[in-house]
């Protein structure tokens, strides 16, 4: 195993030289996580708006379920998706196991409850504030949900970024359904785990540097969007 200083030096060299294997792993990670985030938002944001703007029988139970699913263990998600996509599973005929598509499905299942629960919290406050105006305009349920999604777009962007941050850092579920196959399903988190176990600390550290940079970028974007939303609210 290489020394601490040597590992850091080689890791920085890999990042600065834009190593091809490094870029391949980072590129796949971004494609998988961005696709999962987009799908999760298409499902979770309207669901959150529906829960925020309407009252219906069973709403309380649905709220409890959504909030509970926010803490769903990733390995459980991976196991369920694996069983569903395996040859004996109901979706086995699709042949998606050990492909990037399976990883996208696992990440989508994992972060959709997060986007739904967080957007519900954000939009419920907004709905309580604007409900008298919505009623006076005679808006339908669909129009109300659309208005909430538009008016809360800055806050909802932070929800999407939170979902992306959760997805890009996921390891358990994508390891189970993706198999960590070189040049096919190897993403940053699974590669870090593998390279560390092999003793190749340089590549693991290089990927860790990129992953940390992405986390900092996401948090900076969240901060910027919140600041922009506050300025818009006081304008």
Secondary structure, 3 states (H helix, E strand, C coil): CCCHHHHHHHHHHHHHCCCHHHHHHHHHHHHHHHHHHHHHHHHHHHHHHHHHHCCCCCHHHHHHHHHHHCCCCHHHHHHHHHHHHCCCCCCHHHCCCCCHHHHHHHHHHHHHHHHHHHHHHHHHHHHHHHHHHHHHHCCCHHHHHHHHHHHCHHHHHHHHHHHHHHHHCCCHHHHHHHCCCCCCCCCHHHHHHHHHHHCCHHHHHHHHHHHHHHHHHHHHHHHHHHHHHHHHHHC
